């Protein structure tokens, strides 16, 4: 298993992308198209990274490109509950200055609203 993506439309107008697996080259390639569809049509997006145990530069690129597309429409994307090693990689790459990271769903929902 490389990556699994579950898209949940919440009642409050927020779209939550639940990821599980590895956001490596294969994982990022597998979810790129779905991320493009969501970032092209949604304004409030939470990406749940709790199930992601590895993220590579291509996975980070997928997140950044989606966040930029959502932001260009006046929306916002928030990353939710990344595992420690994934959060460290995101912060090392400076992603946390561009895409907020939330520790719980309530905080993430408040950040996108």
C-alpha positions as CSV (number, residue, x, y, z in Angstrom):
1,X,0.0,0.0,0.0
2,X,1.4,3.3,-1.0
3,X,-1.4,5.8,-0.1
4,X,-5.1,5.9,0.5
5,X,-7.3,9.0,0.1
6,X,-10.8,9.4,1.5
7,X,-12.7,12.7,0.7
8,X,-15.3,13.7,3.3
9,X,-17.7,16.6,2.7
10,X,-18.5,17.9,6.2
11,X,-21.9,19.6,7.0
12,X,-20.1,22.9,7.7
13,X,-18.9,23.3,4.1
14,X,-15.4,22.0,4.8
15,X,-13.8,19.3,2.7
16,X,-11.6,17.0,4.6
17,X,-9.0,14.8,2.8
18,X,-8.0,11.9,4.9
19,X,-4.7,10.5,3.8
20,X,-3.1,7.2,5.0
21,X,0.2,5.7,3.9
22,X,3.3,7.2,2.3
23,X,3.4,10.5,0.4
24,X,6.4,9.4,-1.6
25,X,6.8,9.6,-5.4
26,X,4.2,6.9,-6.0
27,X,1.8,8.2,-3.3
28,X,2.0,11.8,-4.5
29,X,1.4,10.7,-8.1
30,X,-1.6,8.6,-7.0
31,X,-3.4,11.5,-5.3
32,X,-2.3,14.4,-7.5
33,X,-5.4,14.4,-9.7
34,X,-7.8,14.2,-6.8
35,X,-6.0,17.1,-5.0
36,X,-6.2,19.1,-8.3
37,X,-10.0,18.5,-8.5
38,X,-10.5,19.5,-4.8
39,X,-8.2,22.6,-5.0
40,X,-10.0,23.7,-8.2
41,X,-13.5,23.6,-6.7
42,X,-13.3,24.0,-2.9
43,X,-12.3,26.9,-0.6
44,X,-12.2,25.3,2.8
45,X,-9.9,22.2,2.9
46,X,-8.5,20.2,5.8
47,X,-5.8,17.6,4.9
48,X,-5.7,15.0,7.7
49,X,-2.1,13.7,7.8
50,X,-2.5,11.5,10.9
51,X,-2.2,8.3,8.8
52,X,0.7,9.5,6.7
53,X,4.0,8.0,8.0
54,X,6.3,9.4,5.4
55,X,6.4,12.5,3.1
56,X,8.9,13.1,0.4
57,X,9.5,16.3,-1.6
58,X,6.9,15.4,-4.2
59,X,4.3,14.9,-1.5
60,X,5.2,18.3,-0.1
61,X,4.8,19.8,-3.6
62,X,1.3,18.3,-3.9
63,X,0.3,20.0,-0.7
64,X,1.9,23.4,-1.7
65,X,0.4,23.4,-5.2
66,X,-3.1,22.7,-3.8
67,X,-2.8,25.3,-1.0
68,X,-1.7,27.9,-3.6
69,X,-4.7,27.1,-5.9
70,X,-7.1,27.2,-2.9
71,X,-5.6,30.5,-1.7
72,X,-5.8,32.1,-5.1
73,X,-9.6,31.7,-4.9
74,X,-9.7,33.3,-1.4
75,X,-9.9,29.9,0.4
76,X,-7.6,28.2,2.9
77,X,-6.0,24.8,3.4
78,X,-4.9,23.5,6.8
79,X,-2.9,20.4,7.6
80,X,-4.2,18.3,10.5
81,X,-2.4,16.1,13.0
82,X,0.8,15.1,11.0
83,X,2.9,12.5,12.7
84,X,6.1,13.8,14.4
85,X,8.4,12.9,11.5
86,X,6.1,14.3,8.9
87,X,5.6,17.5,10.8
88,X,9.4,17.8,11.2
89,X,9.8,17.4,7.4
90,X,7.1,20.0,6.7
91,X,8.6,22.5,9.2
92,X,12.1,21.9,7.9
93,X,10.9,22.7,4.4
94,X,9.2,25.9,5.7
95,X,5.7,24.7,4.8
96,X,4.2,25.6,8.1
97,X,4.7,29.3,7.3
98,X,2.5,28.8,4.2
99,X,0.0,26.2,5.3
100,X,-1.1,26.2,8.9
101,X,-0.8,23.0,10.9
102,X,-3.5,22.1,13.5
103,X,-3.3,19.6,16.3
104,X,-7.1,18.8,16.4
105,X,-10.1,19.0,14.1
106,X,-11.8,21.8,16.0
107,X,-8.7,24.0,15.6
108,X,-8.4,23.1,11.9
109,X,-12.0,23.9,11.2
110,X,-11.7,27.3,12.9
111,X,-8.5,28.0,10.8
112,X,-10.3,27.4,7.5
113,X,-13.5,29.2,8.4
